[in-house]
């Protein structure tokens, strides 16, 4: 069944959308949304239901839904002021409002007694998987169009589809359905005699065309021409003639490229839908996709009853993806399961051995192995196209035309000849256009494996692998210098080449590669890994390059670049990495030796952050001073801004919020002059400035400004697209500010988003923090029995990472949780350990709150209760000295309650009035509401 609306037809089972008969490329999520809406026309579907149905177990916000609905509307051309297809109902959800068109009426069927079985048509498969709507569409199309060609790569299932259509339409043609297989034909001069033979015509004339036309004019006829790609030059004009001169004729052809003939209607057959790369997919989820259904069906046919297990389901999904949904490849792989098991079969996909797996004995020779299917296509190519195909096999994943021309041209092929060959290979279904907005191509994995084997057989692999590596070295040297392009746009240009960089490096550092070229490519690719937040990969790749570089002299500059990248990847990827400091100190020494200003600043920045991570805040401030001095003479204004930002962070952690505010405001006032991304800084300077500014504003008691800034920061960070930056947006400001404000719903929402984000991007340190923070939220909501043990467990799991500054408030909440659980001694033990840490490290920004929590614990201890008031007053005094009015407010509330308990209401009221008088905003945060309630209670 299909759904028609406007110029569109939607085939839900085949997950196909077409416009005026042509398939449309549409994202998977957008297509899921369309299918769900179109199946319930006129009904407003709630946004939450849409998110739950489309994303299943993945936590996403409504922003993701809005993004994919916008993408859907763009594909539908539904971008005007009034929606024609998808309507947004504010506050509720979305509704499909298009009127449905009636499907084409079914063709009248002949009675069973009138049906004559076509003699030349092969038997149809007992079961066609994932092609029902395709078959229906082609069957219906033959009523509307007299000449249709099913186009697609070898093994995709063109013949099976055409044969099934022939059987389905046989009655409509009174059994006059004739199947002509041109596969065995080697001489195109015999095309017409081959057709005449299938029609049963005994023709003695040299040209049988008149006899064929006489036969075709006698009644409705369907000719199915199979495997036409090698006889197109002869067959195309013949088909044009017979379609023109035999009015009751229909022609259905299969080919790896189109005829490009008058009246031809092309139907491009796409691979079977494969399960996506998603951890949450269970057995049922995997088997919802036709590629997996075909794989399991063929296993059962070859080995008897088979049931897919939960452990095997991800392997099957991966096999189907690796085989690009190509039906023949999936069937051949399924035939290996009886011998190797599913895991063994998956492991063999990387070898050329898989190209030789044999299928059904009854299959035509070109379909008995993947290699035979590809040999058939490859042997038909002219030399320029076969050479181009071989050379392009060095690319991993999609590639741009410019990259293809740079790598594959030469050795007798000009750039224009290479690009022309690529266009021809696309029409022959050997290269596929990629789905990205910019024009890109890719080879199916099976085709790439085959072509790479040919490249190796001819002794060309090393030459073109080198060209590939050289191209991407040059490409990313340019990318590193491109600091003016906004990050989302930069990533759209460069991030898609990650697989090519990996492939080039794997070749370069292999025994037959070129290690020196690999070293240069590693240095050039650092910017890519940093901007993708792939710090673990950056760390391992730079270590490999440094090992290859050895201790030889004369390589100081590239050694400095690699050491800098290694130090930063350790610092941002592992936090308290002991080896980061000596690596960054060596980087600094090399930068001084080479008098390289940028790398001197990079090393100083890294050393300063390393001191933050290791709790040496006094040393961090000294390094911030050194950075500012080094940046003072820089012509680059962003270096001065970075100096102020670094000092602001140091002062913030040292507890000097007023001076920190001065520095961070100075950076904020200069952001408008920031034309380029700082060369030495991996995060977005605008966004990273604002989340620290929000923290400082909050501590100063400017809660409304801090909350508004944090909200804007979230939107900017989400739009920016840099994974590590967005972690800091949520973890440094959004989560703690919501928690301190008492907005636990927002805290839970931000914490869940952070955890999901870290899991998606494999950012370990922030993932550890997010799990601990989410446990603290549970405890804060009052569920101490669950939240407190969970918080302890997550902090223990964090190991040394809990000594990072970001974990300090969570340790305070652990002590507060022991207070709520009436485990006073354990709470005091925790708080004393943390206070020792803070005093030893000069980590003073959270000190007033820690002392206040300790005083609350002391109140509940018979041994320490008399000292509680002194601790409250100490905390208030420190908070006042730091300019941290928020901590001062909390201390005042605790002290006022103590006074009220002692019957000293006037003193309690004076404490509250003294602090509340200094607040000009933040009336709705939890602590301000509590202070007002206590004040009202005392006045009464």
CORZIZI-V991633 format. One record per helix or strand of 2 or more residues. SS is the DSSP state (hx for helix, st for strand). FROM is the first residue (numbers start at 1). LEN is the number of residues. If there is no record, write none. Layout:
ss=[SS | SS]
from=[FROM | FROM]
len=[LEN | LEN]
This chain:
ss=[st | st | st | st | hx | st | hx | hx | st | st | hx | hx | st | hx | st | hx | hx | st | hx | st | st | hx | hx | hx | hx | hx | hx | hx | hx | hx | st | hx | hx | st | st | hx | hx | hx | hx | hx | hx | hx | hx | hx | hx | hx | hx | hx | hx | hx | hx | hx | hx | hx | hx | hx | hx | hx | hx]
from=[3 | 8 | 16 | 22 | 28 | 45 | 47 | 62 | 86 | 93 | 112 | 132 | 147 | 158 | 177 | 188 | 209 | 221 | 232 | 249 | 265 | 283 | 290 | 310 | 327 | 337 | 352 | 365 | 370 | 383 | 399 | 401 | 415 | 432 | 440 | 445 | 461 | 487 | 515 | 535 | 556 | 578 | 597 | 617 | 637 | 657 | 685 | 703 | 723 | 744 | 764 | 784 | 805 | 824 | 847 | 865 | 885 | 905 | 926]
len=[3 | 4 | 4 | 2 | 11 | 2 | 9 | 15 | 4 | 4 | 3 | 13 | 5 | 16 | 5 | 11 | 8 | 6 | 14 | 7 | 4 | 4 | 14 | 13 | 8 | 12 | 5 | 3 | 10 | 10 | 2 | 8 | 13 | 2 | 3 | 13 | 21 | 22 | 17 | 15 | 19 | 17 | 17 | 16 | 18 | 17 | 15 | 18 | 19 | 18 | 17 | 20 | 16 | 18 | 13 | 18 | 17 | 12 | 14]
